[in-house]
Amino acid sequence: MGSPRVFVTGLGFITSIGLDRASVVDSLRHLRHGIARYAPFEGADSPVKLLATVKGFEVDSPDFEDWKVPAGYTLRREVMRSLAPNGVYAWCAMQQCIADAGLAPAEISNPDTGLYAASGGSPMLLFRQMVKMNEVGVMRCPPTGIVASIAGTLNFNLVAGFKILGASTGFSSACASSGHAMGFAYDEIRLGRQKRMFVVGGEDCNRESMLPFAGMRALSVQTDPTKASRPFDAARDGFVGTGGAVVMLLESEDEVLRRGATVYCEFLGWGQGSDGHSVAMSHPQGLGLKLAMERALAASGVAPAEVDYINAHATSTPIGDVSELRAIKAVFGEGGTRPWVSSTKALTGHGLSLSSVMEAAFCATALKEGFTPGSAHIEKLDPEAAGVAILRETLPEAPRVAVSNSSGFGGANVTVVLRRA
Amino acid sequence: MASATNNPSTAQSGVPTPEETQLRESLKRCSPAVVEAAVRYRATKDVQLVPTVVLGIIERFLEPGAAERLRHADDDVRVIEDLGLDSLTLMEAVILIEEVVQISINNDELRSLRTVGDIKVFIDHKVRGLPPPQPSKYLPLEQVAAVMPQQPPFLFVREATLSSAWATGTYTITGDETFLAGHFKDNPIFPASIMLEALGQLAVLYLLEAPSSQLGAPVDPKTIFFTGAEGVRCHRVCRPGDVLKLSVKPKRLRMPLATFEGHIRVGQERAAVAEEVSLTFGFLVEAPKSAEPAPQAASTPPAS
């Protein structure tokens, strides 16, 4: 008996470019970005003015009872009180994904269904909690303060709230986190340990979660939303932050057949590699990312020439984008005609722990719905991109094999490979 | 606290103090009457205001249906089982109560607060600076059966909660009670006389097990007998499947007579009332002071 094949069978989107699959696909097809001026950045204390905001949610207040979610979602008070803003996004994305996949309650809560999640926690709630602890004492702090704010908040809340009985944990490799979550979720199914895995990525989208990156000089200080996030452009000056949540459901072939599930694509395999270089900067030659791509292709049984599209990690930082271009050239050659390469972060901004599963989910919809997303906002291509086929408009045809890259702090790199079903 | 004004009108007429502003912010999801009661309490320390504040804070955490229930609740309504608060929400409520009435409640104390009455009495003791009251105690069926002189098939209290001021219990009519075969033919209805018996049994349990009862000495279960009842009225026919919610409160306790008032509800409906149920009782025979306790063992119930 061979290892079971794994398929993507459900998606849920709460993103800066749409709150459901249809609007996300529409934004990707028409290269519509989700970047806006953000009121808490208007002060002179913030060198950064733009954020790729999640519209329709009001979750900036430190008091969760002030929060509002879009019509159609209901979160009871007992649910909301232990959630971070990214937990609210994720709760809604879970509901979307479950509805999308058509899962019955018994198919969610059983020993063969697990959940892996990735979130950076909630610096905003953690900070408010510490202030309250210092001002009025720890015994007046909300009892749910810890589970709402630390990095495991998504898995704590979703596993309990959706009565998950199988494997569950969280991943913490910064911007590669949900890539690791996807990869290890895939492994759980391949190893026969689980039949079905939810993969969840989420991040807050507020001053406390994003502004600290300005201190690293990592954020764009542009004020024009069409110029701020422009991966591969020669004049790029940093990334634009975003939050939200995306949920991807992976299922074994047997479950797909048993349920008669609709399939987005096959999850062929994944690979990872590390830079061993710098805590914050990527290796100049993209050493770890090159290894991740090579391993992912080898594990998937796919030759470089078979890859039609790469959804790049490229966040629009001067150093990071170049590293990735060099790694891509090292793996795929410098012919300059294929595979197509784009970064959807030009539209969405960079979602940190969220970004990897978000971008793999974009690839999954592209494979199913028949398009290849373009890389927006490029005025003058970086000379380093010579020899790489940067796709600057969305193509109305689907790739057959798509690859999605992610890189996190410390030089952690993950690549996943998806194939049209 | 030292800066709090002693004149309630100052706070109302002048600019609110930072303390009052903080208090109003903390209570912003409570009703205006509760906020005003809390502001007045801070200014006057009038303990009469505390129940309004405490119930108002609990209500703010309840679903609308349960809030309505709280407004018409007896003190024996249980906050978790009856009002649907989970333990974390109870903790949230207690933290807000602590902040507003400026007291501290430790974990053991928090665990002992099962009913609305427990919370009211507890907070009242705290703000008056009295030692905390004895918490109510819960007895599952095994413990009820272990201390009661009545035994199945003639035991009509299945679980009970006892405090120094009241006792509550339940009895679920199973339909297997032998007397239902004849009461009535092809029409099983729980006899009113047995409903009165159930209230009497709960009163017996109170005499034997209530924490810090005002009796002063342990009661001998072999000495308790029914003497009379007054003002007994039935309001509802009870059938198999009904859960009788029994409650009794002592009206007079003085050896050898104990008088209780009792109520039975099914769900939210009144089923029966007894204005007075009276029992005679005697204390366990005192062993000589400082004697070994061993000889007494024979006169206590076997399982106690």
Contacts between the chains, C-beta under 8 A, distances in Angstrom:
chain1	res1	chain2	res2	distance
A	65	B	29	6.6
A	77	B	61	7.9
A	78	B	86	6.3
A	78	B	88	7.4
A	78	B	89	6.6
A	81	B	88	7.7
A	81	B	92	7.5
A	136	B	99	7.3
A	139	B	95	7.3
A	139	B	98	7.3
A	139	B	104	6.8
A	140	B	95	5.8
A	140	B	98	6.9
A	140	B	99	5.5
A	141	B	95	7.9
A	142	B	92	6.7
A	142	B	95	7.3
A	143	B	88	5.7
A	143	B	91	4.9
A	143	B	92	6.7
A	143	B	95	7.4
A	144	B	88	6.5
